[in-house]
Amino acid sequence: MNILTINSGSSSLKYSIYRMKDGHLSAKGLVERIGLKEPHISHNSEGTEIKEQIDCKNHEDAIKYVLNLFNLLDINAVAHRVVHGGEKFRKEVIINLEVENQIEKLSELAPLHNPSNLIGIRACRNHLPEIPHIAVFDTSFHSTIPEYAYRYAIPKKWYEEYSFRRYGFHGTSVEYVTSRTFNILGSANSKRMIVLHLGNGASITALHNGKSIDTSMGLTPLEGLIMGTRSGDIDPGLIPAMMRSEEMSVNQIDQELNYKSGLLGITGKFRDMREIQISSQEGNHAAQLAVQMAVYRIQKYIGAYFITLGGLDALVFTGGIGERSPYFRDLVVRGIDSVGAFLDTSKNENAKGDEEEIISSEESKVGVLVIPTNEEYMMALKTLNLLKIDNES
């Protein structure tokens, strides 16, 4: 079975095709600047590379262009990433009109993500109407979080009528690296695990026996760690204070917290940790502060989750920063030696995200790993398993 995976963003389309009999990645690519000036595609299929500008006014055009690169008869199913599944979707589902409508309703909880995901779904279903399309939700992996951890201390009505609660995100990534950690260390040595997904978006998840029991992102992907342009945790009182002080609207504040805060807000210039690292080492105070704040926030969460889990067996780094920044990993682990985690300096420096690596030292009581995430393969695998179950029932 060949499964096409689709991750549709506001102006981008990321895709891949997996041959599931052996897990082989047959093709992958990215269309960027959809509907903007100079849209272009980067495509790789069995050694054939395409990098060119394309005529792409909308996602429908992008989907059509991508599908023309393949023999459509070779595609047996399509897996779609959907960021927010709310309380309705606790696992992946076959998409029909009712599911589409539910995803659209959930756009109220994820206005920056679900509408783009839905555009990709509708465009794909229009071009490939005869094969199954599967929605894989970022939030579903976190459905095991207990009520005392996912509820907010807000009026009960807000939860019962609007489903305002912690959902968590990056679930597909966390599920993948958790399975790989079990494979490397063994499940007996990975019972109490913390996964750090660190990229432009960042989250931390506590897992017990492979199940999520708490995570830093909440109702939306804005809560938790300091990210590239997102603030992470703030005092909610800041929002009405800014509305009064600057006469800002709710939408303006939402934009500021999502796109102008985080590392970018602290430095006033940089959102990329690579640039911040260079500037920090050159003595730029704002860059140094951004690193200190980001590391400190992560360490606070690790400390809290260490108590929640009753100890720690494995600490896993993934995502762009987690996989490729020995500098940042060293800063994080250096400050948590009280939990028994220590790095092997040489192993950490040599781990650049190309392969799965154990980077903890021999004296470390905690296995520290770098595992490149593969959300696309996890989406394809979940799709395969769902279709098997559906065919057998």
C-alpha positions in Angstrom: 0.0 0.0 0.0 1.2 3.5 -0.9 0.1 6.3 1.4 0.3 10.0 0.6 0.7 12.3 3.6 -0.4 15.9 3.4 0.4 18.7 5.8 -1.3 21.8 4.6 -0.3 25.2 6.1 -1.7 28.7 5.5 0.7 29.2 2.5 2.5 25.9 2.2 1.9 22.2 1.4 4.3 19.5 2.7 3.8 16.0 1.3 5.4 12.5 1.2 4.6 9.1 -0.2 5.4 5.9 1.8 5.5 2.4 0.4 4.2 0.7 3.5 5.2 -2.9 2.8 8.8 -1.9 3.7 8.4 1.7 5.0 10.3 3.2 2.0 10.0 6.9 1.4 9.2 7.1 -2.3 8.8 10.9 -2.6 8.6 14.0 -0.6 8.3 17.7 -1.2 7.2 21.2 -0.2 5.2 23.8 -2.0 5.8 27.3 -0.5 4.3 30.7 -0.9 0.9 29.4 -2.1 -1.2 32.4 -3.2 1.7 34.8 -2.7 4.5 36.2 -5.0 6.8 33.6 -6.6 5.3 30.3 -5.3 7.8 27.4 -5.7 8.2 23.7 -5.1 11.0 21.5 -3.9 10.4 17.9 -4.8 12.5 14.7 -4.5 11.4 11.3 -5.8 13.8 8.4 -6.1 16.7 10.6 -6.8 14.9 13.0 -9.1 14.9 16.6 -7.8 12.7 19.4 -8.9 13.2 23.0 -7.7 11.2 25.6 -9.6 8.6 28.3 -9.5 5.1 27.2 -10.3 1.7 28.9 -11.1 -0.1 28.4 -7.8 -2.8 30.8 -6.8 -4.4 28.5 -4.1 -4.1 25.1 -2.4 -6.3 23.6 -5.2 -3.6 24.5 -7.7 -0.8 23.2 -5.4 -2.6 19.8 -4.9 -3.2 19.5 -8.6 0.5 20.2 -9.4 1.7 17.8 -6.8 -0.6 15.0 -7.9 0.5 15.4 -11.5 4.0 14.3 -10.4 2.7 10.8 -9.6 0.7 7.9 -11.1 -2.5 8.4 -9.1 -3.3 4.7 -9.5 -0.3 4.0 -7.2 -1.8 6.0 -4.3 -4.1 3.9 -2.1 -4.9 6.4 0.7 -4.2 9.9 1.9 -3.3 10.9 5.5 -4.0 14.5 6.4 -2.4 16.3 9.4 -5.1 18.2 11.4 -3.8 20.2 14.3 -6.9 20.3 16.6 -9.3 17.5 17.1 -10.9 18.9 20.3 -12.8 16.4 22.5 -14.6 15.0 19.5 -11.6 13.2 17.9 -9.4 11.0 20.2 -7.9 9.0 17.4 -7.5 9.1 13.6 -10.7 8.8 11.5 -11.8 8.3 7.9 -12.9 11.6 6.5 -16.4 12.2 5.3 -18.6 15.3 5.1 -19.5 15.1 8.7 -15.8 14.9 9.8 -15.0 17.9 7.5 -17.8 19.9 9.2 -16.5 19.0 12.7 -13.0 20.1 11.7 -14.4 23.3 10.5 -16.2 23.9 13.8 -13.0 23.2 15.7 -11.4 26.1 13.8 -12.7 28.2 16.7 -10.1 26.5 18.9 -7.3 26.6 16.3 -8.0 29.5 13.9 -4.4 29.6 12.8 -4.2 25.9 11.8 -7.5 24.0 11.2 -8.7 26.2 8.3 -5.5 25.5 6.4 -5.7 21.8 7.2 -9.2 21.7 5.9 -8.4 23.5 2.6 -5.9 20.7 1.9 -8.4 18.0 2.8 -11.0 19.4 0.5 -8.6 20.0 -2.4 -7.3 16.4 -2.1 -10.7 14.8 -1.8 -11.8 16.7 -4.9 -8.9 15.3 -7.0 -8.8 11.8 -5.3 -12.5 11.1 -4.5 -12.3 7.3 -4.8 -9.7 6.5 -2.1 -9.9 6.8 1.7 -8.7 10.0 3.3 -7.7 9.9 6.9 -7.5 12.8 9.4 -4.6 12.4 11.9 -4.9 14.8 14.8 -2.0 16.4 16.7 -4.2 16.4 19.9 -5.3 12.8 19.9 -2.2 11.3 21.4 -2.8 13.5 24.5 -6.3 12.2 25.1 -4.8 10.0 27.9 -4.1 13.1 30.1 -6.2 12.9 33.3 -8.9 15.4 34.0 -7.1 17.0 36.9 -4.2 17.8 34.5 -6.3 19.0 31.5 -8.9 21.1 33.2 -8.3 24.8 33.8 -9.5 26.5 37.0 -12.1 28.6 35.1 -15.9 28.8 35.4 -17.4 25.3 34.8 -19.6 26.7 32.0 -16.5 27.6 30.0 -15.5 24.0 29.9 -19.0 22.4 29.5 -20.2 24.8 26.8 -17.0 25.7 24.9 -14.7 22.8 25.7 -11.9 25.1 27.0 -9.3 22.8 28.4 -5.7 21.6 27.8 -5.4 19.6 24.6 -1.7 19.5 23.8 -0.1 19.3 20.4 2.9 17.7 18.6 1.2 14.4 19.5 2.2 12.6 16.3 5.8 13.6 16.8 5.8 12.6 20.4 4.2 9.3 19.6 6.8 8.5 17.0 9.9 9.3 19.2 8.3 7.5 22.1 8.1 4.3 20.0 11.7 4.7 18.9 12.9 5.3 22.5 11.2 2.0 23.5 12.9 0.3 20.6 16.4 1.7 21.7 16.2 1.5 25.5 13.5 -1.0 26.0 10.1 -0.2 27.5 11.3 -1.3 31.0 14.0 1.5 30.8 11.6 4.1 29.4 8.6 3.9 31.8 9.1 7.5 33.0 9.9 9.7 30.0 10.0 13.4 29.0 10.0 14.3 25.4 11.2 17.8 24.3 10.0 18.8 20.9 12.0 21.9 20.2 11.6 23.9 17.0 9.9 27.2 16.0 7.0 25.6 17.9 8.1 23.9 21.1 6.5 21.6 23.7 7.4 19.2 26.5 5.4 16.1 27.3 5.5 13.8 30.3 4.8 10.1 29.6 4.3 7.1 31.8 4.5 3.7 30.1 4.3 5.4 26.7 1.1 7.4 27.5 0.9 11.2 27.7 0.0 12.3 31.3 0.8 16.0 30.9 2.0 18.4 28.2 2.9 22.1 28.1 0.7 23.3 25.2 -2.9 23.9 26.2 -6.1 24.9 24.5 -3.9 26.3 21.7 -0.3 25.8 20.7 0.5 29.2 22.4 0.8 28.0 26.0 4.0 26.5 27.6 7.6 26.9 26.4 9.1 30.0 24.9 9.0 29.5 21.1 10.3 31.3 17.9 7.4 33.8 17.8 5.0 32.5 20.5 5.1 33.8 24.0 4.5 30.6 25.9 3.2 31.0 29.5 2.2 34.5 30.5 -0.1 36.0 33.2 -3.6 36.1 31.6 -3.9 39.5 33.2 -1.5 40.8 30.7 -4.1 40.7 28.0 -6.7 43.0 29.5 -3.8 45.3 30.7 -2.7 45.6 27.1 -6.2 46.2 25.9 -6.5 49.1 28.3 -3.0 50.5 27.8 -2.8 50.3 24.0 -6.4 50.1 23.1 -5.7 46.8 21.3 -8.3 44.5 20.0 -8.4 40.8 20.9 -7.3 39.9 17.4 -4.3 42.3 17.6 -3.2 40.8 20.9 -3.6 37.3 19.4 -1.4 38.3 16.5 1.2 39.8 18.8 1.4 36.8 21.1 1.6 34.3 18.3 3.8 36.1 15.7 5.7 38.9 17.5 6.6 37.3 20.9 8.8 34.5 22.0 12.5 34.6 20.9 11.6 37.3 18.4 10.0 39.4 21.1 12.9 39.2 23.5 15.6 39.9 20.9 13.6 42.3 18.7 15.4 40.7 15.8 15.8 36.9 15.8 13.4 34.0 15.9 15.9 31.3 14.8 18.0 29.7 17.6 21.0 29.4 15.3 21.1 33.1 14.8 20.5 33.7 18.5 23.3 31.4 19.5 25.8 33.2 17.2 24.6 36.6 18.5 24.7 35.4 22.1 28.3 34.2 21.8 29.2 37.6 20.3 28.0 39.2 23.5 24.6 40.5 22.5 22.7 40.8 25.8 19.2 40.4 24.3 20.3 37.2 22.6 21.9 35.9 25.8 18.7 36.7 27.7 16.6 34.9 25.1 18.6 31.7 25.5 18.6 32.0 29.3 14.8 32.5 29.4 14.1 29.6 27.0 16.4 27.2 28.8 15.0 28.2 32.2 11.4 27.7 31.1 12.3 24.2 29.9 14.1 23.3 33.1 11.1 24.5 35.2 8.9 22.1 33.3 11.4 19.2 33.5 11.5 19.7 37.3 7.7 19.7 37.5 7.3 16.6 35.4 10.1 14.8 37.3 7.9 15.1 40.4 4.7 14.2 38.4 6.4 11.1 37.1 8.1 10.1 40.4 11.5 10.1 38.7 12.9 10.0 35.2 14.2 7.2 33.0 14.6 8.9 29.6 14.9 12.4 28.3 14.4 12.8 24.5 15.3 15.7 22.3 13.6 16.1 18.9 12.5 18.9 16.5 14.8 21.2 14.7 16.5 22.7 17.7 16.4 19.5 19.8 17.9 17.5 17.0 20.5 19.9 15.6 21.8 22.1 18.5 24.3 20.5 20.8 24.8 23.9 22.3 21.2 24.2 23.4 21.0 20.6 24.6 24.1 21.1 26.8 22.6 24.2 28.4 19.3 22.4 29.2 20.9 19.2 30.7 23.7 21.0 32.5 21.1 22.7 34.7 19.2 19.5 35.7 21.9 17.3 37.1 19.8 17.0 40.3 17.5 14.6 38.3 20.5 12.4 37.5 20.9 13.4 33.8 24.5 14.0 32.4 25.7 14.3 28.9 28.7 12.7 27.2 30.2 15.9 25.7 31.7 14.1 22.6 28.5 12.2 21.8 26.4 15.4 22.2 28.7 17.4 19.9 28.6 14.7 17.3 24.8 14.3 17.3 23.5 16.6 14.6 20.0 15.1 14.0 20.9 12.8 11.1 20.6 9.6 13.2 19.2 8.4 16.5 21.8 8.8 19.2 22.2 8.1 22.9 24.1 11.2 24.2 24.1 10.5 28.0 27.3 9.7 29.8 28.0 6.4 31.6 27.4 7.9 35.0 24.0 9.3 34.0 21.0 7.7 35.7 18.8 9.0 32.9 19.0 8.0 29.3 19.3 11.1 27.2 18.6 10.7 23.5 18.4 12.6 20.3 15.8 11.2 17.9 14.9 12.8 14.6 11.1 13.0 14.4 9.2 11.6 11.5 5.6 12.8 11.8 4.9 11.9 8.2 5.8 8.2 8.6 3.7 8.1 11.8 0.8 9.5 9.9 1.1 6.9 7.2 1.5 4.1 9.8 -1.6 5.2 11.7 -3.5 5.3 8.4 -2.4 1.8 7.5 -3.5 0.5 10.9 -6.8 2.2 10.8 -7.6 0.9 7.3 -6.6 -2.7 8.3 -9.0 -2.5 11.3 -11.8 -1.0 9.1 -11.4 -3.7 6.5 -11.4 -6.4 9.1 -14.5 -5.2 10.9 
